[in-house]
């Protein structure tokens, strides 16, 4: 086998291992777990924002959106719309369950900026920022303080 054939064989194995759609029954279980994780995350983020909400400094609304992950069935998931007194809007939007090297992703999106929040385990979410030198990503565990910093970053 020459190098080109070896490369093709390797890529086929990767395709089979990483990009084979789950069976309908396993997809249903994966989706149920993913939607529960999203619900828990959105509730957690809403909790981070209780103080500014109670002081009428932010308005947080929940809405349902359709998520299309390509070869997987579409589904409806919860998202958040955060509005400041000036009318600036930031949304917390599910991007998908199928993420390379992770188990899900939502994005914090404003008119000017976007930050991914990536799930690495059942209750392990992190805000991802590109390193200043452009060589990889910094991973900050999600908590009230890191979310506040991320929200400021996407608003400014």
C-alpha atoms as one frame of an Amber mdcrd trajectory, in Angstrom:
protein
   0.000   0.000   0.000   1.468   3.378  -0.991   1.157   6.598   1.052  -1.859
   7.863  -0.885  -3.740   4.610  -0.301  -2.723   4.670   3.375  -4.035   8.230
   3.701  -7.334   7.320   2.018  -7.729   4.286   4.286  -7.013   6.403   7.368
  -9.533   9.068   6.309 -12.217   6.454   5.618 -11.700   5.014   9.092 -12.035
   8.482  10.611 -15.158   9.161   8.608 -16.710   5.932   9.791 -15.701   6.487
  13.429 -16.595  10.168  13.764 -19.193  10.995  11.168 -21.552   8.049  11.101
 -25.025   9.192  12.119 -26.412   7.409  15.156 -29.364   5.076  14.789 -32.788
   6.689  15.289 -33.164   5.103  18.737 -29.730   6.233  19.928 -30.275   9.689
  18.395 -33.491  10.026  20.438 -31.548   9.284  23.655 -28.703  11.634  22.702
 -31.165  14.394  21.821 -33.114  13.960  25.061 -29.885  14.270  27.078 -28.715
  17.261  24.993 -32.010  19.142  25.390 -31.913  18.524  29.155 -28.334  19.865
  29.262 -29.392  22.944  27.262 -32.344  23.569  29.573 -30.062  23.319  32.596
 -27.545  25.701  31.001 -30.172  28.297  30.069 -31.600  28.173  33.593 -28.100
  28.572  34.999 -27.375  31.595  32.767 -30.731  33.136  33.671 -29.687  32.717
  37.316 -26.416  34.545  36.655 -28.505  37.488  35.416 -31.003  37.714  38.307
 -29.368  40.742  39.985 -29.327  42.949  36.861 -32.845  41.749  35.987 -34.217
  42.597  39.432 -32.699  46.080  39.122 -34.283  46.571  35.668 -30.840  46.690
  34.034 -31.405  43.698  31.773 -34.439  42.068  30.257 -34.121  38.333  29.582
 -36.581  36.504  27.364 -36.749  32.841  26.495 -37.696  31.671  23.024 -37.740
  28.440  21.071 -35.674  27.994  17.924 -35.124  25.269  15.381 -31.635  23.789
  15.243 -30.428  22.138  12.051 -27.256  20.090  12.415 -27.153  18.916   8.820
 -27.465  15.153   8.562 -29.213  14.830  11.939 -32.944  15.486  12.395 -33.915
  19.077  13.164 -35.087  19.839  16.676 -36.446  22.715  18.750 -34.348  24.114
  21.594 -34.542  26.937  24.106 -32.541  30.133  23.521 -32.215  33.395  25.460
 -32.498  37.021  24.361 -30.790  39.496  26.692 -31.546  43.207  26.210 -29.751
  46.126  27.881 -31.343  49.504  28.745 -29.841  50.986  25.552 -31.529  48.322
  23.456 -28.384  46.308  22.735 -29.228  42.636  22.336 -27.194  39.527  23.079
 -28.549  36.066  22.393 -27.549  32.712  23.811 -28.143  30.404  20.855 -27.685
  26.621  20.672 -25.394  25.676  17.781 -25.502  21.928  18.102 -24.754  18.761
  19.978 -22.242  17.461  17.433 -19.040  19.404  18.017 -15.535  18.105  17.405
 -13.821  17.230  20.708 -16.852  18.335  22.747 -20.444  17.373  23.505 -22.246
  20.545  22.469 -22.005  24.246  21.832 -24.036  27.390  22.286 -22.934  30.843
  21.162 -23.203  34.181  22.917 -24.001  36.510  20.009 -24.314  40.286  19.686
 -24.389  42.558  16.677 -20.611  42.926  16.908 -19.198  39.794  18.461 -19.650
  36.092  19.123 -18.203  33.783  21.769 -18.689  30.018  21.886 -19.676  28.295
  25.107 -18.668  24.660  24.713 -19.745  21.610  26.671 -16.965  19.165  27.545
 -18.857  16.943  29.977 -22.246  16.544  31.662 -21.981  19.770  33.702 -18.726
  21.099  32.275 -19.217  24.208  30.143 -16.456  26.638  29.179 -16.253  29.962
  27.398 -13.805  29.712  24.533 -11.697  32.668  23.394  -9.120  32.690  20.632
  -5.632  33.160  22.048  -4.145  36.600  21.286  -1.384  35.047  19.179  -4.032
  33.162  17.168  -2.575  29.805  18.197  -5.487  27.908  19.701  -8.132  28.661
  22.287  -8.288  29.692  25.930 -10.872  27.732  27.896 -12.506  29.465  30.892
 -14.897  27.398  33.034 -18.406  28.846  32.994 -19.515  30.525  36.199 -21.283
  33.798  37.045 -18.067  35.815  36.845 -16.807  34.355  33.565 -20.263  34.735
  32.012 -20.408  38.402  33.104 -16.994  38.989  31.501 -18.118  37.244  28.297
 -21.332  39.263  28.193 -19.342  42.478  28.561 -16.973  41.339  25.821 -19.731
  40.735  23.305 -21.502  43.987  24.240 -18.421  46.213  23.836
